[in-house]
């Protein structure tokens, strides 16, 4: 089972982890920023006084805001306290609860999002069983322990297309004559809109053909439903724009949009969710890691979130994902008046639920939006274009989903400075980062992991080696391992069939270990010349593991490899459960041997 944590996430969806949604402790009402007793049933009204209010579109000045029964019941320049529970917001900005316009909200996504002031998630791909309760829950004002969910449900893709590689049963579509039935089934299941994947020029996956994509758009429009598209190239975007698409869930970053495209996008009133955070990750920028170290973010990152933010998509920069090109395209579109919405694409590598939406706001400002426009792109703008009535806006009758900022004005990073979060009128207690794993390094006192004198079990008896390859995510690569004369022999066949193919050997323990006393990982390697990769794993893993490459130049001799543990970006050294040494993504057959794997000071 632990082998399956070894996974390379793709541009649209991270590794899909099915688990029971976790919830926060019972939400409580606070003086802003300090925990008090939970809200009792005889407190009928909450009054937020003296707040500088951003209503989801613009700053409207100082207001008092009254909350009743989960809704905003009154807004005025001065409201008498009477029997209200009063929260003084002097010198603070009050904004609507944030909305992440692009997530894949599995596992504990919804409470992690709420922990950073994101009160609604727009999900771009979920199996039906994971969205079955979302309508009932978001209709109620009783819940205050997680964000609300709106979802496309199942995505439209072909057999072997993007979205089919995650081990999830996907109902694919292959021809225009199937489109009406496919769309009707999605809407009957409760999907809020339709999402299709159109990547005919990607070179990585099979794709819907243009006629089938156009038929999906047509039949969804016949049911008065929006259709959004994942594209990875300007050429694909232009074709779908011609065919009536309503919006794009990524910005293409392979070339600059033409003037004709921008004018047509404006005329057609489409919107774009750029997901700049995940493009940054694919381009190997360090925005996610910088975010994880922010003093306003770090104290609230849960297990694995910092590692996830510090990780990157793939071992090399991906062609077609140039951040500067993406920023320029958003600048041009925004200047022309094309609506831009903020979506993180969490939990892809370099992103994490909740936290990354604040990074997306910053990147939108880097793309030329001003602070109010970027904040609206994560609140009122999303609500407007996804028809989320009563969300993303501060007005009488709207949901009392609110975030109080410990700031006197709206700026590039002010959304991170959270003083209080309200969900359905109840102020929640933010969950802080968990305490570090207790030190149990004594079991690995020498640092010697494996000299292979005793087979595939490590010297300490705590770890065991086995093969790993991308067949676990329906790839075609194959690996085999064998103990040979006090060495580990690996036969890896790396084959096309997965975007980031791999094959090799890994070693895992059922127990997590604190290895923070060690500074380096060392081993001896003999094999074909080329580039290989090492990954480190922790039990709190979320997303792909931190990795480093190493290069073998001479296939005839043993090479000593030494890699600094600190250079495995985002790795939690107090929570080590294993490592992998693999070939890939270069295709081919690789035979290599390992010896003397150890941790050193």
Residue pairs with C-beta under 8 A, 6 or more apart in sequence:
2 508
2 510
2 537
2 577
2 578
3 466
3 468
3 472
3 506
3 508
4 472
5 537
5 541
5 545
6 468
6 472
6 502
6 506
6 535
6 537
6 545
6 580
7 15
7 472
7 473
7 544
8 313
8 314
8 470
8 473
8 498
8 499
8 500
8 502
8 544
9 15
9 313
9 347
9 348
9 349
9 543
9 544
10 162
10 165
10 313
10 348
10 499
10 500
11 232
11 250
11 278
11 282
11 313
11 318
11 321
11 345
11 348
12 104
12 124
12 125
12 162
12 163
12 197
12 230
12 249
12 250
12 345
12 348
13 104
13 124
13 125
13 163
13 166
13 348
14 104
14 346
14 347
14 348
14 349
14 351
14 543
15 166
15 543
15 544
16 104
16 106
16 166
16 167
16 168
17 106
17 107
18 106
18 107
18 130
19 106
19 107
19 108
21 107
21 108
21 109
21 110
21 111
21 146
22 107
22 108
22 111
23 111
23 145
23 146
24 111
24 114
24 115
24 145
24 146
24 428
24 429
24 431
25 429
25 431
26 38
26 145
27 38
27 39
27 144
27 145
27 423
27 426
27 427
27 428
27 429
28 35
28 36
28 37
28 38
28 39
28 426
28 427
28 428
28 429
29 36
29 37
29 38
29 39
29 43
29 46
29 85
29 426
29 427
30 36
30 87
30 420
30 427
30 429
31 87
32 87
32 88
32 89
32 92
32 404
32 419
32 420
32 427
33 406
33 419
33 420
35 429
39 85
39 426
39 427
43 85
44 68
44 83
45 66
45 67
45 68
45 73
45 82
45 83
45 84
45 85
46 66
46 67
46 68
46 84
46 85
46 86
46 87
46 400
46 425
46 427
47 64
47 65
47 66
47 67
47 79
47 81
47 84
47 85
47 86
47 87
48 64
48 65
48 66
48 67
48 87
48 89
48 94
48 402
48 404
49 64
49 79
49 81
49 86
49 87
49 88
49 89
49 90
50 62
50 64
50 88
50 89
50 90
51 62
51 63
51 64
51 65
51 89
51 92
51 93
51 94
51 404
52 59
52 61
52 62
52 89
52 92
52 93
52 94
52 408
52 409
53 59
53 60
53 61
53 62
53 63
53 65
53 75
53 93
53 94
53 95
53 394
54 60
54 93
54 94
54 95
54 96
54 372
54 375
54 394
54 410
55 96
55 380
55 393
55 394
55 395
56 95
56 96
56 376
56 379
56 380
56 381
56 383
56 392
56 393
56 394
57 372
57 376
57 380
57 393
58 372
58 376
59 93
59 372
59 410
62 77
63 75
63 76
63 77
63 94
64 74
64 75
64 76
64 77
64 78
64 79
65 72
65 74
65 75
65 94
65 394
65 402
66 72
66 73
66 74
66 75
66 79
66 84
67 73
67 400
67 422
67 425
68 74
68 425
69 141
69 425
70 141
70 142
70 399
70 400
70 424
70 425
70 426
71 141
71 390
71 397
71 398
71 399
71 400
71 425
72 394
72 395
72 396
72 397
72 398
72 399
72 400
73 396
74 396
75 394
75 395
75 396
87 404
87 420
87 427
89 404
91 408
92 404
92 405
92 406
92 407
92 408
92 419
93 404
93 405
93 407
93 408
93 409
93 410
93 414
94 394
94 402
94 403
94 404
94 405
95 375
95 379
95 394
95 402
95 403
95 404
95 405
95 410
95 415
96 119
96 379
96 380
96 383
96 391
96 392
96 393
96 394
96 398
96 401
96 402
96 403
97 117
97 118
97 119
97 120
97 379
97 391
97 392
97 399
97 401
97 402
97 403
97 421
97 422
97 423
98 116
98 117
98 118
98 119
98 120
98 357
98 378
98 379
98 403
98 415
99 118
99 119
99 120
99 121
99 122
99 378
99 379
99 382
99 383
99 386
99 388
99 391
99 392
100 113
100 118
100 120
100 121
100 122
100 342
100 343
100 344
100 346
100 353
100 354
100 357
100 360
100 378
101 122
101 273
101 341
101 342
101 343
101 378
101 382
101 386
102 122
102 124
102 249
102 250
102 273
102 275
102 343
102 344
102 345
103 109
103 113
103 121
103 122
103 123
103 124
103 343
103 344
103 345
103 346
103 347
103 353
104 123
104 124
104 125
104 126
104 345
104 346
104 347
105 113
105 121
105 123
105 126
105 147
105 149
105 151
105 353
106 126
106 130
106 347
108 302
108 353
109 121
109 147
109 346
109 347
109 353
110 121
110 146
110 147
110 148
110 149
111 145
111 146
111 147
111 431
112 302
112 305
112 352
112 353
112 354
113 119
113 121
113 146
113 147
113 353
113 354
113 357
114 145
114 146
114 147
114 354
114 421
114 423
114 428
115 300
115 302
115 354
115 421
115 430
115 431
116 297
116 300
116 353
116 354
116 355
116 357
116 358
116 418
117 354
117 403
117 415
117 418
117 421
118 147
118 353
118 354
118 357
119 147
119 148
119 391
119 399
119 401
119 403
119 421
119 423
120 138
120 147
120 148
120 149
120 150
120 382
120 388
120 391
120 392
120 401
121 147
121 148
121 149
121 150
121 353
122 150
122 151
122 343
122 382
122 386
123 131
123 149
123 150
123 151
123 152
124 151
124 152
124 155
124 195
124 228
124 230
124 249
124 345
125 152
125 153
125 154
125 155
125 163
125 195
126 151
126 152
126 153
126 154
127 153
127 154
127 168
127 169
128 153
128 154
128 189
128 190
131 149
131 151
131 153
131 189
131 190
131 191
132 190
134 148
134 149
134 150
134 151
134 190
135 190
137 143
137 148
137 149
138 148
138 149
138 150
140 424
141 399
141 400
141 424
141 425
142 424
143 423
143 424
144 423
144 424
144 425
144 426
144 428
145 423
145 428
146 423
147 423
148 391
150 192
150 386
150 388
151 191
151 192
152 186
152 191
152 192
152 193
152 194
152 195
152 228
153 186
153 189
153 190
153 191
153 192
154 170
154 171
154 186
154 189
154 191
155 163
155 170
155 195
155 196
155 197
155 230
156 173
156 182
156 194
156 195
156 196
156 197
156 208
156 213
156 216
157 163
157 164
157 170
157 172
157 173
157 196
157 197
157 207
157 208
158 172
158 173
158 174
158 206
158 207
158 208
158 212
159 172
159 174
159 206
160 205
160 206
161 172
161 197
161 199
161 205
161 206
161 207
161 208
162 197
162 199
162 202
162 204
162 205
162 207
162 230
163 170
163 197
164 170
164 172
164 474
165 473
165 474
165 475
165 498
165 499
166 473
167 472
167 473
167 474
171 182
171 185
173 179
173 182
173 208
173 212
173 216
174 212
175 212
176 211
176 212
176 214
176 215
177 215
178 212
179 212
179 215
179 216
179 218
179 219
180 215
180 219
182 216
183 194
183 216
183 219
183 220
183 223
183 225
184 219
184 223
186 194
187 194
187 220
187 223
187 225
192 386
193 220
193 225
193 226
193 227
193 228
193 386
194 216
194 220
194 225
194 226
194 227
194 228
195 227
195 228
195 229
195 230
195 249
196 208
196 213
196 216
196 217
196 227
196 228
196 229
196 230
197 205
197 207
197 208
197 229
197 230
198 207
198 208
198 210
198 213
198 229
198 230
198 231
198 236
198 239
198 240
199 205
199 207
199 230
199 231
199 232
199 233
199 236
200 207
200 208
200 209
200 210
200 236
201 232
201 233
201 235
201 236
202 232
202 233
202 320
204 499
205 499
208 216
210 239
210 243
213 229
213 240
213 243
214 243
214 244
216 227
217 227
217 240
217 243
217 244
217 245
218 244
220 226
220 227
221 227
221 244
226 246
226 247
226 386
227 244
227 245
227 246
228 245
228 246
228 247
228 248
228 249
228 273
229 237
229 240
229 245
229 247
229 248
229 249
230 248
230 249
230 250
231 237
231 240
231 248
231 250
231 252
232 250
232 252
232 254
232 320
233 252
233 254
233 255
233 320
234 252
234 254
234 255
234 256
234 257
234 258
234 261
236 252
237 248
237 252
237 257
237 261
238 258
238 261
240 248
241 261
241 264
241 265
241 268
241 270
242 264
244 268
245 270
246 270
246 271
247 270
247 271
247 272
247 273
247 385
248 270
248 271
248 272
248 273
249 273
249 275
249 343
250 273
250 274
250 275
250 278
250 279
250 345
251 272
251 274
251 275
251 276
251 279
251 326
251 329
251 330
251 333
252 320
252 326
252 329
253 279
253 320
253 321
253 322
253 323
253 325
253 326
253 329
254 319
254 320
254 321
254 322
254 325
255 325
256 325
256 328
256 329
256 332
257 329
257 332
257 333
262 332
262 333
262 336
262 338
263 336
265 272
265 333
265 336
265 338
266 336
266 337
266 338
269 339
270 338
270 339
271 338
271 339
271 340
271 341
271 385
272 330
272 333
272 338
272 339
272 340
272 341
273 340
273 341
273 342
273 343
274 326
274 329
274 330
274 340
274 343
274 360
274 363
274 364
274 367
275 343
275 344
275 345
275 360
276 323
276 326
276 327
276 330
276 360
276 363
276 364
276 366
276 367
277 287
277 288
277 344
277 345
277 350
277 351
277 356
277 359
277 360
277 363
278 313
278 344
278 345
278 348
278 349
278 350
278 351
279 321
279 322
279 323
279 326
280 287
280 288
280 323
280 350
280 363
281 287
281 288
281 311
281 312
281 313
281 348
281 349
281 350
281 351
282 312
282 313
282 314
282 317
282 318
282 321
283 317
283 318
283 321
283 322
283 323
284 312
284 316
284 317
285 323
286 569
287 350
287 359
287 363
288 308
288 309
288 310
288 311
288 312
288 349
288 350
288 351
288 352
288 356
288 359
289 309
289 310
289 569
289 570
291 297
291 309
291 355
291 356
291 358
291 359
292 298
292 301
292 305
292 306
292 309
292 310
292 355
292 570
294 413
294 416
296 413
296 416
296 417
296 418
297 355
297 358
297 416
298 306
298 433
299 432
299 433
300 355
300 430
300 431
300 432
300 433
301 309
301 352
301 355
301 433
302 431
302 433
302 434
303 434
303 540
303 542
304 538
304 540
304 541
304 542
304 543
304 572
305 352
305 353
305 355
305 542
306 570
306 572
307 538
307 540
307 541
307 542
307 543
307 546
307 570
307 571
307 572
308 347
308 349
308 350
308 351
308 352
308 542
308 543
308 570
309 350
309 351
309 352
309 355
309 356
309 570
310 350
310 546
310 569
310 570
311 349
311 350
311 543
311 544
311 545
311 546
311 569
311 570
312 349
312 350
312 569
313 348
313 349
313 350
313 544
314 500
314 585
315 500
315 533
315 547
315 549
315 585
326 367
327 363
327 366
327 367
327 368
328 367
330 340
330 364
330 367
330 368
330 369
331 367
331 368
333 340
334 340
334 367
334 368
334 369
334 373
335 368
339 381
339 384
339 385
340 364
340 367
340 369
340 373
340 377
340 381
341 377
341 378
341 381
341 382
341 385
342 357
342 360
342 361
342 364
342 374
342 377
342 378
342 381
342 382
343 357
343 360
344 351
344 353
344 356
344 357
344 359
344 360
345 351
346 352
346 353
346 354
346 356
346 357
347 353
347 542
347 543
348 543
349 543
349 544
351 359
352 542
357 378
358 413
358 415
358 416
360 378
361 374
361 375
361 377
361 378
361 412
361 415
362 374
362 412
362 413
364 373
364 374
364 377
365 371
365 374
365 412
369 377
371 410
371 411
371 412
371 414
372 410
375 410
375 415
378 415
379 392
379 393
380 392
380 393
381 392
382 388
382 392
383 389
383 391
383 392
383 393
384 392
390 397
390 398
390 399
391 398
391 399
391 401
394 402
399 424
400 422
400 424
400 425
401 422
401 423
401 424
402 421
402 422
403 415
403 418
403 420
403 421
403 422
404 418
404 419
404 420
404 421
404 422
405 414
405 415
405 417
405 418
405 419
406 417
406 418
406 419
407 414
407 417
418 430
420 427
421 427
421 428
421 430
422 428
436 574
437 512
437 514
437 574
437 575
438 514
439 514
439 574
440 511
440 512
440 513
440 514
441 513
441 514
441 515
441 516
441 517
443 460
443 462
443 511
443 513
444 460
444 462
444 513
444 515
444 599
446 459
446 460
446 598
447 515
447 518
447 598
447 599
447 600
447 601
448 458
448 459
448 460
448 598
448 599
449 458
449 459
449 460
449 463
449 507
449 597
449 598
449 599
450 458
450 459
450 463
450 465
450 488
450 507
450 594
450 596
450 597
450 598
451 459
451 486
451 595
451 596
451 597
452 483
452 486
452 487
452 488
452 594
452 595
453 459
453 486
455 483
456 464
456 465
456 466
456 481
456 483
456 488
457 463
457 464
457 465
458 464
458 465
458 507
462 509
462 511
462 513
463 507
463 508
463 509
463 578
464 507
464 508
465 481
465 488
465 505
465 506
465 507
466 481
466 505
466 506
466 507
466 508
467 479
467 480
467 481
467 490
467 503
467 504
467 505
467 506
468 479
468 502
468 503
468 504
468 505
468 506
468 580
468 582
469 475
469 477
469 478
469 479
469 492
469 502
469 503
469 504
470 476
470 477
470 497
470 498
470 500
470 501
470 502
470 503
470 584
471 477
471 478
473 498
474 497
474 498
475 495
475 497
475 498
475 501
476 495
476 496
476 497
476 498
476 501
477 492
477 493
477 494
477 495
477 497
477 498
477 501
477 502
477 503
477 584
478 492
478 493
478 495
478 503
479 490
479 491
479 492
479 493
479 503
479 504
479 505
479 582
480 490
480 491
481 488
481 489
481 490
481 491
481 505
482 488
482 489
482 491
483 489
484 593
486 595
487 593
487 594
487 595
488 505
488 593
488 594
488 595
489 591
489 592
489 593
490 504
490 505
490 527
490 581
490 590
490 591
490 592
490 593
490 594
491 589
491 590
491 591
492 503
492 504
492 582
492 583
492 584
492 589
492 590
492 591
492 592
493 503
493 588
493 589
493 590
494 501
494 502
494 503
494 583
494 584
494 585
494 586
494 587
494 588
494 589
494 590
495 501
495 587
496 587
500 584
500 585
501 584
501 585
501 587
502 533
502 582
502 583
502 584
502 585
503 582
503 583
503 584
503 590
504 532
504 580
504 581
504 582
504 583
504 584
504 590
505 580
505 581
505 582
505 594
506 535
506 578
506 579
506 580
506 581
506 582
507 578
507 579
507 580
507 597
508 537
508 577
508 578
509 577
509 578
510 577
511 577
512 538
512 539
512 575
512 576
512 577
513 575
513 576
513 577
514 573
514 574
514 575
514 576
515 565
515 573
515 574
515 576
515 599
516 573
516 574
517 601
518 565
518 573
518 599
518 600
518 601
519 564
519 565
519 566
519 600
519 601
520 562
520 563
520 564
520 565
520 599
520 600
520 601
521 534
521 536
521 562
521 563
521 565
521 579
521 597
521 598
521 599
521 600
522 560
522 561
522 562
522 563
522 596
522 597
522 598
522 599
522 600
523 560
523 561
523 581
523 594
523 595
523 596
523 597
523 598
524 558
524 559
524 560
524 561
524 594
524 595
524 596
525 532
525 550
525 552
525 558
525 559
525 560
525 561
525 581
525 592
525 593
525 594
526 555
526 557
526 558
526 559
526 592
526 593
527 552
527 555
527 590
527 591
527 592
527 593
528 552
528 555
528 590
528 591
528 592
529 552
529 553
529 554
529 555
530 551
530 552
530 583
530 586
530 588
530 590
531 549
531 550
531 551
531 552
531 586
532 549
532 550
532 551
532 552
532 581
532 582
532 583
532 590
532 592
533 547
533 548
533 549
533 550
533 580
533 581
533 582
533 583
533 584
534 547
534 548
534 549
534 550
534 561
534 563
534 579
534 580
534 581
535 544
535 545
535 546
535 547
535 579
535 580
535 582
536 545
536 546
536 547
536 565
536 568
536 571
536 576
536 578
536 579
537 545
537 576
537 577
537 578
537 579
537 580
538 571
538 572
538 575
538 576
538 577
539 575
539 577
540 572
540 575
545 571
545 580
546 568
546 569
546 570
546 571
547 568
548 563
548 567
548 568
550 561
550 563
552 559
552 592
553 559
558 595
562 600
565 571
565 573
565 599
581 594
583 590
583 592
